[in-house]
Amino acid sequence: MKVKRKIIEIDEELCTGCGQCIISCAEGALEIVDGKAKLVADKYCDGLGACLGECPEGALRVVERDAEDFDEHAVEERLEDLKKQEAAQPAMACGCPSAQIRTFTPEKRTRESAASAAHETASALTHWPVQIRLVPPTAPFLKNADLLVAADCTPVAYPDFHRDFLEGKVVLIGCPKFDDVQDYVDRFAGIFSHASINSVTVVIMEVPCCGGLPMIVRRAMEIAGKSIPLEQIVISARGEILRRQKLVA
């Protein structure tokens, strides 16, 4: 039954798909679909607008229109379904060779080989996998790690990514625009709960959709009840460091 009530409306022209609104929606009423935030169903939105202040583009507003009434029971069922989906993901991923956990020593060059290949840079990667969605919170390489969380465009844009950012760190990469934001929050919360992470460095691009990544990390720390030193680095599309700043976890 439809009633006239307040409900969220999304301006798709303004929405960049950063996913920050999804983090603040406790009812799970929003999803990223084809790079844009979408209201899954009217019945999941309570119309209180908790997500409004999280949108950096002003793409959200509360309107009054005929809509399906808010259904608290349906919300509980949806949140339970989301939890089940998140819990099922590691089981699905484990059969994929790309998800096989591996650790290894970074490549080291002799003086001669370095001289003959001066234009090359040795890999600083020490583990596999690197995709956020494929790394379980219990992965051994996470223990006591300095964590590097990188938007997946940054290694392409910044030419010395391995040398300047990755060396000595465990890296997890992903895209907050095209991946499941709530899954990211839950996964990082699990990592912060199970692994003794020493520090977190978040490297993002200057584009608005990357802005959700540090918020995801901070929200996950909040859920896990952890306060971990956190630094944010912003890279331009031309591969320059625009700014570095310490964030409050």
Secondary structure, DSSP 8 states (H G I E B T S, - for coil): -EEEEEEEEE-TTT-----HHHHH-TT--EEEETTEEEE--GGG--S--TTGGG-TT--EEEEEEEEE---HHHHHHHHHHHHHHHHHHHHHHTTSGGG--EE-------HHHHHHTTT-------EE--BGGG--TT-GGGTT-EEEEEETTHHHH-TTHIIIIITTSEEEEE-TTTS-HHHHHHHHHHHHHHS---EEEEEEESSGGGGHHHHHHHHHHHHHT----EEEEEE-TTS-EEEEEEE--
